[in-house]
Amino acid sequence: MNLRFLLATLALLLGSVVADPPRPHDDVDYTTPTDIFYWPVGAPQPSVLARVLYGPSSLFSDLLSYHPPSIPQDGLVRIGFYTSTPSNPKQWTGGLVSGALLTGKHQPTLHLHLDTRGELYHVSLAAPSTTTSEANTASLPVELVVRPNGPRPQLNEPIALRPDGEREEEVVEKTFLQKYWWVLLIVMFMTMSGGGGE
């Protein structure tokens, strides 16, 4: 009986490990896999370019699969992904690149642009700074680009309104002469009215 219990426990443990294998970098906050498509301008529909898994807070990305396209170098290709909006459940979002970037001797870098909430809002391809003679066509470097928070505006103080809704007029500070003109008038009067002595 004790052996049977031990075997059942071992089978359950092995089953849970096989059912949920650990991913590389299991401590990373992955999102669901995102399909990135390429769509030649003359083609009727897009094809999958890459499948990417990324973690927005840790800025770690993992390329699950990459399918190098076979397209002419002189054409234009759309690069993008599908997102859902309330008005359109399958909304295309992307940009336009040269076909030579995907098929030449370059190994472009796939940039996933994330907003401040960590959601994907744009995809772009960047050409490498140097051309290599042997590009690795089996892989595609992936970089996450996070949009920084913009500058916050410096707001003025709120405007004070009277009970009738009109703006209160600013009280202008009086100068020294405006405040004490009467004292100077008295001093001048006393000086002039004072009699001269003999």
ABEGO torsion letter per residue (X at the ends): XAAAAAAAAAAAAAAAAAABBBBBGAABBBBBBBBBBBBBAABABBBBABBBBBBAAAGBBBBABBBBBBBBAABBBBBBBBBBBAABABBBBEBBBBAAAAABABBBBBBBBBBAAGBBABBBBBBBABBBABBBAABBBBBBBBBBBBBBBBBBBBBBBBAAGBBBBBBBBBBAAAAAAAAAAAAAAAAAABBBBX
